[in-house]
Amino acid sequence: MIKKRIIETNEGIQNELTVEIYNDFAKHMRDKEWHNVDKFIQFGINKGKILEIGPGPGYVGLEILKKSPLAKLTGIEISENMIKLATNNAKDYHLEERVKYVKGNCANLPFENDTFDGVFSNGSLHEWENPLKAINEIYRVLKPGCFFCITDMRRNSNLLLKWLIYISTKPKEIRPGFLSSYNASYIKEEIAEILKKSDVETYSVNNEVFGICISGKK
C-alpha cells in the first residue's frame, strides 16, 4: 500500500547553514550526474530564453548552459539565500552574463504570456504549494510550440533503491531532508489527475527508475 503524501514545505530552504549544506549535496548530485540535464536538453530546452523553477544552488541550469551556447536562463526561486548562492555559482561557471535569478513563487510567475522557449524543473515539484496553479503558470509563460519538463522523485519507487540512495546521500546532514522530500513526493496517478484539470492539452507522465517525469508542449 502506498503511504499518504506528507506535505513538506512551501518556503524553500531559507536558513544560511542549511543552504550551505544543501549546496554540498547538490554539488555531489552534479558530480554523479544525477540531475537530468541531458533529459531536459533532449526536450529542446537548450536554446533561446529558458526558465528554471526552483533552481536552488543553480547547478542543473548552469550545466544546461554549459552545453547550450544559444540559451539564456532565468531561475525563479523562493529563497533569497539560495538566490545569493546560485548567483555566486554562476560566477564560478563564468556564466553570470547568461543567467539571472528572480525571487518569486511558481504559482504566480512574474512574467508575460508566451515568454520562454522552454521551462524545466528538477527536484522541486514536491514543495509546490499548489501544483495545478504552477503547471498552469508554466503553460502560460511558455511560447507556443515549445516544451516543458518537470522531474522529481516519487514515493512509490523501489524501497531498496530508496535506502541505497539514502545511505549514499552526502553530506549525511541532508539525509533527514531527503526522507521528508521523498514522503512529500507525488506518484504518477496523482500527477495525472492534476494534469487533467490543467490548461495543458499535450502532455505525458512517466515513471522512471527512482522518479517521475512530466513533459508537455504548448
JOBELGI-V363024 format. One record per pair of residues at least 24 apart in sequence whose C-alpha atoms are under 10 Angstrom apart, sorted by sequence separation. I is the first residue (numbers start at 1). J is the second residue. If there is no record, write none. Layout:
{{I;J} {I;J}}
//
This chain:
{{35;59} {36;60} {37;61} {40;64} {41;65} {46;70} {47;71} {48;72} {49;73} {50;74} {51;75} {52;76} {53;77} {54;78} {55;79} {56;80} {57;81} {58;82} {62;86} {73;97} {74;98} {75;99} {76;100} {77;101} {78;102} {79;103} {80;104} {105;129} {106;130} {107;131} {109;133} {113;137} {114;138} {116;140} {117;141} {118;142} {119;143} {155;179} {187;211} {188;212} {35;60} {37;62} {38;63} {46;71} {47;72} {48;73} {49;74} {50;75} {51;76} {52;77} {53;78} {54;79} {56;81} {57;82} {58;83} {61;86} {72;97} {73;98} {74;99} {75;100} {76;101} {77;102} {78;103} {79;104} {106;131} {107;132} {108;133} {109;134} {113;138} {114;139} {115;140} {116;141} {117;142} {118;143} {125;150} {126;151} {157;182} {186;211} {187;212} {188;213} {34;60} {35;61} {37;63} {38;64} {41;67} {45;71} {46;72} {47;73} {56;82} {57;83} {72;98} {73;99} {74;100} {75;101} {76;102} {77;103} {78;104} {79;105} {107;133} {108;134} {111;137} {113;139} {114;140} {115;141} {116;142} {117;143} {124;150} {125;151} {126;152} {155;181} {156;182} {185;211} {186;212} {188;214} {33;60} {37;64} {41;68} {46;73} {55;82} {56;83} {57;84} {58;85} {59;86} {62;89} {66;93} {71;98} {72;99} {73;100} {74;101} {75;102} {76;103} {77;104} {78;105} {106;133} {107;134} {110;137} {113;140} {114;141} {115;142} {116;143} {117;144} {118;145} {119;146} {120;147} {121;148} {122;149} {123;150} {124;151} {125;152} {126;153} {154;181} {155;182} {156;183} {185;212} {31;59} {35;63} {36;64} {37;65} {54;82} {55;83} {56;84} {57;85} {58;86} {62;90} {65;93} {66;94} {70;98} {71;99} {72;100} {73;101} {74;102} {75;103} {76;104} {77;105} {78;106} {106;134} {107;135} {108;136} {109;137} {112;140} {113;141} {114;142} {115;143} {116;144} {117;145} {118;146} {119;147} {120;148} {121;149} {122;150} {123;151} {124;152} {125;153} {126;154} {153;181} {154;182} {155;183} {30;59} {38;67} {54;83} {56;85} {57;86} {58;87} {61;90} {66;95} {69;98} {75;104} {76;105} {77;106} {105;134} {106;135} {107;136} {108;137} {109;138} {111;140} {112;141} {113;142} {114;143} {115;144} {117;146} {118;147} {119;148} {120;149} {121;150} {122;151} {123;152} {124;153} {152;181} {153;182} {154;183} {155;184} {156;185} {182;211} {26;56} {27;57} {29;59} {30;60} {33;63} {37;67} {56;86} {57;87} {58;88} {59;89} {63;93} {65;95} {76;106} {106;136} {107;137} {108;138} {111;141} {112;142} {113;143} {114;144} {116;146} {117;147} {118;148} {119;149} {120;150} {121;151} {122;152} {123;153} {152;182} {153;183} {154;184} {155;185} {156;186} {157;187} {26;57} {27;58} {29;60} {55;86} {57;88} {58;89} {59;90} {62;93} {106;137} {107;138} {109;140} {110;141} {111;142} {116;147} {117;148} {118;149} {119;150} {120;151} {121;152} {122;153} {153;184} {154;185} {155;186} {156;187} {25;57} {26;58} {27;59} {57;89} {58;90} {62;94} {106;138} {109;141} {114;146} {116;148} {153;185} {154;186} {155;187} {156;188} {23;56} {24;57} {26;59} {27;60} {30;63} {57;90} {62;95} {65;98} {76;109} {152;185} {153;186} {154;187} {155;188} {22;56} {23;57} {26;60} {59;93} {62;96} {65;99} {76;110} {152;186} {153;187} {154;188} {22;57} {23;58} {152;187} {23;59} {62;98} {19;56} {20;57} {62;99} {19;57} {61;99} {58;99} {12;54} {74;116} {13;56} {58;101} {73;116} {12;56} {72;116} {75;119} {72;117} {73;118} {74;119} {75;120} {165;210} {55;101} {71;117} {73;119} {75;121} {54;101} {71;118} {51;99} {161;209} {162;210} {49;98} {50;99} {51;100} {52;101} {54;103} {161;210} {49;99} {51;101} {54;104} {157;207} {53;104} {54;105} {156;207} {157;208} {158;209} {159;210} {53;105} {54;106} {157;209} {158;210} {53;106} {154;207} {157;210} {158;211} {52;106} {126;180} {127;181} {149;203} {151;205} {153;207} {154;208} {156;210} {157;211} {126;181} {147;202} {148;203} {149;204} {150;205} {151;206} {153;208} {154;209} {155;210} {156;211} {157;212} {53;109} {125;181} {126;182} {147;203} {149;205} {151;207} {152;208} {153;209} {154;210} {155;211} {124;181} {126;183} {127;184} {151;208} {153;210} {154;211} {155;212} {123;181} {126;184} {127;185} {152;210} {153;211} {154;212} {23;82} {61;120} {125;184} {126;185} {132;191} {135;194} {136;195} {139;198} {140;199} {152;211} {153;212} {154;213} {19;79} {22;82} {60;120} {61;121} {125;185} {126;186} {131;191} {135;195} {139;199} {140;200} {151;211} {152;212} {153;213} {20;81} {60;121} {61;122} {124;185} {125;186} {132;193} {133;194} {136;197} {137;198} {138;199} {139;200} {151;212} {152;213} {19;81} {20;82} {23;85} {60;122} {123;185} {132;194} {136;198} {137;199} {138;200} {139;201} {150;212} {151;213} {152;214} {18;81} {19;82} {23;86} {131;194} {132;195} {135;198} {136;199} {150;213} {151;214} {13;77} {14;78} {15;79} {16;80} {17;81} {18;82} {51;115} {131;195} {132;196} {134;198} {135;199} {136;200} {149;213} {150;214} {151;215} {12;77} {13;78} {14;79} {15;80} {16;81} {20;85} {50;115} {51;116} {55;120} {132;197} {133;198} {135;200} {149;214} {150;215} {11;77} {12;78} {13;79} {14;80} {15;81} {16;82} {19;85} {23;89} {49;115} {50;116} {51;117} {52;118} {53;119} {54;120} {55;121} {56;122} {132;198} {133;199} {148;214} {149;215} {150;216} {11;78} {12;79} {13;80} {14;81} {15;82} {49;116} {50;117} {51;118} {52;119} {53;120} {54;121} {55;122} {56;123} {131;198} {132;199} {148;215} {149;216} {10;78} {11;79} {12;80} {13;81} {14;82} {48;116} {49;117} {50;118} {51;119} {52;120} {53;121} {54;122} {55;123} {56;124} {147;215} {148;216} {149;217} {12;81} {13;82} {16;85} {47;116} {48;117} {49;118} {50;119} {51;120} {52;121} {53;122} {54;123} {55;124} {147;216} {148;217} {12;82} {47;117} {48;118} {49;119} {50;120} {51;121} {52;122} {53;123} {54;124} {146;216} {147;217} {148;218} {45;116} {46;117} {47;118} {53;124} {54;125} {145;216} {146;217} {147;218} {45;117} {46;118} {53;125} {145;217} {146;218} {44;117} {45;118} {46;119} {54;127} {144;217} {145;218} {44;118} {45;119} {54;128} {143;217} {144;218} {43;118} {44;119} {45;120} {142;217} {143;218} {43;119} {142;218} {41;118} {43;120} {139;216} {141;218} {40;118} {139;217} {140;218} {40;119} {41;120} {139;218} {40;120} {138;218} {40;121} {53;134} {40;122} {37;120} {36;121} {37;122} {53;138} {36;122} {35;122} {36;123} {51;138} {35;123} {123;211} {123;212} {51;141} {51;142} {122;213} {50;142} {49;142} {121;214} {11;105} {49;143} {120;214} {10;105} {120;215} {52;148} {119;215} {51;148} {52;149} {53;150} {119;216} {50;148} {52;150} {118;217} {45;146} {44;146} {45;147} {43;146} {44;147} {45;148} {43;147} {44;148} {45;149} {114;218} {43;148} {44;149} {43;149} {40;147} {40;148} {41;149} {40;149} {39;149} {40;150} {40;151} {12;124} {39;151} {10;124} {36;150} {12;127} {36;151} {10;126} {11;127} {12;128} {35;151} {36;152} {9;126} {10;127} {11;128} {35;152} {8;126} {9;127} {10;128} {11;129} {7;126} {8;127} {9;128} {10;129} {6;126} {7;127} {8;128} {9;129} {10;130} {5;126} {7;128} {8;129} {7;129} {29;169} {28;169} {29;170} {28;170} {27;170} {28;171} {25;169} {26;170} {25;170} {26;171} {24;170} {25;171} {24;171} {25;172} {22;170} {23;171} {25;173} {21;170} {22;171} {25;174} {5;155} {21;171} {24;174} {25;175} {4;155} {21;172} {22;173} {3;155} {21;173} {22;174} {2;155} {3;156} {21;174} {2;156} {1;156} {2;157} {18;173} {22;177} {18;174} {8;177} {8;179} {9;180} {8;180} {9;181} {43;215} {7;180} {8;181} {43;216} {6;180} {7;181} {8;182} {39;213} {43;217} {6;181} {8;183} {9;184} {40;215} {5;181} {6;182} {7;183} {8;184} {5;182} {6;183} {7;184} {8;185} {36;213} {5;183} {6;184} {7;185} {4;183} {5;184} {6;185} {3;183} {4;184} {5;185} {6;186} {4;185} {5;186} {4;186} {5;187} {2;187}}
//
